Amino acid sequence: SAWFYLWADSLIVGMYLGAHDLGLYRTGNAFVMVIYGFLFGPLLPVLYSYLSRIQNDRQRVREDLSRVVRIIIAVAIPIAFLLYAFAEPIGAIVFGPQWQGVGLVIAVMSLSHGFAWTVGANGEAYRAIGRPDYETKIMAGALPLYAFAYWVSVQYGLAPFLWTRLCMALLATAVHFWVAY
């Protein structure tokens, strides 16, 4: 299922919308992923190590995860809205005029990744308490819904696909919050 979440979106965009839209999508999405990965990626191994040490105290794990999530929310959501607000100028400055359309991808994907990162630490907590199956079950359960939503939305173009992807990220975020708390 990890492969699906990393590559199926690009495969579907490429198959249905062609190389141009795939280029816009992959480039804009990668740009946003780099920003969030730079900010939060180093946190995950440290968090896993810390939570593993306190794994037997589930209340403390929950409290500390909650504290980390609040910090991530305080950083990720404002960045998401800033990137959304300035996506067109960012796309023009960073990628140039030949990449017209990448701003929309940056805008919507900044919201998708911003909200998704609010539960980005959950997987580390699941693994730390010896329950990596939580994340696997969530991902596997959502996979058919994602595939169907992607397939239907891509029929209408890149913009509907992007907005559907955001909706799916919000749905997955809600499920992760429900499972973790």
WOZIWO-V518947 format. One record per residue. N is the residue number from 1. PSI is psi in degrees with one decimal (none if undefined). OMEGA is omega in degrees with one decimal (999 if undefined). NEAR is the number of other C-alpha atoms within 12 Angstrom. Layout:
N_PSI_OMEGA_NEAR, N_PSI_OMEGA_NEAR
//
This chain:
1_-26.7_179.2_19, 2_-39.8_177.9_15, 3_-44.3_-178.7_13, 4_-47.5_-176.2_19, 5_-23.8_179.1_25, 6_-32.7_-169.2_17, 7_-20.6_-174.0_18, 8_-36.7_179.0_26, 9_-46.2_179.1_34, 10_-40.2_178.4_35, 11_-44.8_-179.3_25, 12_-44.3_178.5_33, 13_-45.7_-179.7_34, 14_-41.8_-178.4_24, 15_-41.3_-173.0_20, 16_-29.1_-174.2_23, 17_-14.2_175.2_26, 18_177.7_-173.2_19, 19_-38.5_-178.1_18, 20_-52.5_179.9_21, 21_-34.0_175.7_32, 22_-42.8_177.8_32, 23_-44.7_177.2_26, 24_-46.3_-176.8_32, 25_-51.4_-177.4_40, 26_-40.6_-178.0_32, 27_-49.2_179.8_28, 28_-42.4_179.4_38, 29_-43.9_179.4_37, 30_-39.0_178.1_24, 31_-47.6_-179.5_29, 32_-42.0_179.4_37, 33_-37.4_179.3_30, 34_-42.3_-179.8_19, 35_-51.8_-178.9_24, 36_-38.2_177.8_32, 37_-39.6_177.7_21, 38_-41.0_-177.7_15, 39_-44.8_-169.9_21, 40_-18.2_-178.6_29, 41_-45.9_-179.2_20, 42_-20.5_-179.4_14, 43_-35.4_-169.8_24, 44_-48.2_179.7_29, 45_-35.6_179.1_19, 46_-43.4_179.3_18, 47_-43.7_178.9_30, 48_-46.3_-179.8_30, 49_-45.4_-179.3_18, 50_-49.2_-177.6_22, 51_-30.2_177.5_34, 52_-34.8_179.6_26, 53_-27.6_-178.2_19, 54_18.6_-172.1_22, 55_-27.7_-178.1_26, 56_-14.6_177.5_15, 57_83.0_-173.7_15, 58_-35.2_178.8_22, 59_-41.8_178.7_16, 60_-40.2_175.8_19, 61_-47.6_-179.2_32, 62_-44.7_-179.6_27, 63_-44.3_-179.2_19, 64_-39.0_174.9_26, 65_-42.8_178.7_37, 66_-40.6_178.5_24, 67_-44.5_179.0_19, 68_-42.3_179.8_31, 69_-41.6_178.3_35, 70_-39.2_177.8_19, 71_-44.5_178.6_22, 72_-43.7_178.4_31, 73_-43.0_-178.3_25, 74_-24.1_179.0_18, 75_-48.5_-171.6_22, 76_-41.9_-175.7_34, 77_-47.0_176.2_26, 78_-38.1_177.3_20, 79_-40.6_179.3_29, 80_-45.8_-178.3_33, 81_-33.0_175.0_24, 82_-47.2_178.0_22, 83_-39.4_178.0_33, 84_-46.4_-176.7_29, 85_-34.3_-175.1_20, 86_19.8_-175.3_23, 87_-42.9_-178.8_32, 88_-50.7_177.1_26, 89_-36.8_177.8_23, 90_-46.5_178.8_27, 91_-43.0_-179.5_30, 92_-41.3_-177.4_20, 93_-47.8_-174.6_16, 94_-41.9_-172.4_20, 95_-19.1_177.6_22, 96_172.0_-174.5_15, 97_-23.5_179.8_15, 98_-10.6_-179.9_15, 99_33.9_179.5_27, 100_128.5_-176.4_26, 101_-18.3_-179.9_30, 102_-23.5_178.7_41, 103_-40.6_177.8_36, 104_-41.5_179.1_35, 105_-46.2_178.4_42, 106_-43.6_-177.9_47, 107_-55.2_-174.4_35, 108_-39.9_-179.1_38, 109_-27.0_175.7_46, 110_-38.7_176.2_41, 111_-43.8_179.8_38, 112_-50.9_-178.3_37, 113_-35.8_178.7_46, 114_-47.1_179.1_39, 115_-37.6_179.4_36, 116_-36.3_-179.7_37, 117_-17.4_178.0_43, 118_-20.7_175.4_38, 119_15.8_-178.2_41, 120_-24.1_180.0_40, 121_-11.6_-176.7_39, 122_-41.3_179.9_43, 123_-37.9_178.0_34, 124_-39.9_178.2_34, 125_-42.8_178.5_43, 126_-46.0_-179.9_32, 127_-39.8_-177.2_26, 128_-33.0_179.8_31, 129_7.2_177.7_29, 130_23.0_-179.8_20, 131_56.8_178.2_20, 132_-16.0_179.8_18, 133_-22.4_177.9_20, 134_-51.0_-178.6_25, 135_-41.3_179.1_30, 136_-44.2_-179.5_20, 137_-40.0_178.1_20, 138_-47.4_-178.7_29, 139_-45.4_-178.6_29, 140_-37.8_179.0_20, 141_-35.1_-178.0_17, 142_-18.4_-174.5_25, 143_-47.9_179.4_25, 144_-36.7_178.8_18, 145_-43.7_176.3_23, 146_-49.6_-177.3_32, 147_-45.2_179.7_29, 148_-46.1_-179.2_20, 149_-43.2_177.9_28, 150_-46.8_-177.1_36, 151_-43.7_180.0_29, 152_-48.2_-173.8_21, 153_-34.4_-178.4_28, 154_-21.4_178.0_32, 155_-21.9_-176.0_22, 156_-0.2_175.8_18, 157_178.8_-175.8_24, 158_-44.2_-177.6_38, 159_-49.4_176.8_28, 160_-36.0_176.6_23, 161_-45.7_-179.4_35, 162_-45.1_-179.4_43, 163_-34.7_175.7_27, 164_-40.1_178.6_31, 165_-39.7_175.9_40, 166_-45.6_179.0_31, 167_-41.1_179.1_26, 168_-37.9_177.0_33, 169_-40.3_178.2_35, 170_-40.6_177.8_25, 171_-47.0_179.3_24, 172_-37.8_178.0_34, 173_-44.1_178.5_31, 174_-42.3_179.0_21, 175_-43.8_178.9_24, 176_-39.7_176.6_31, 177_-41.7_-179.9_27, 178_-43.8_-178.9_14, 179_-41.3_-174.8_21, 180_-26.2_-174.9_31, 181_none_999_20
//
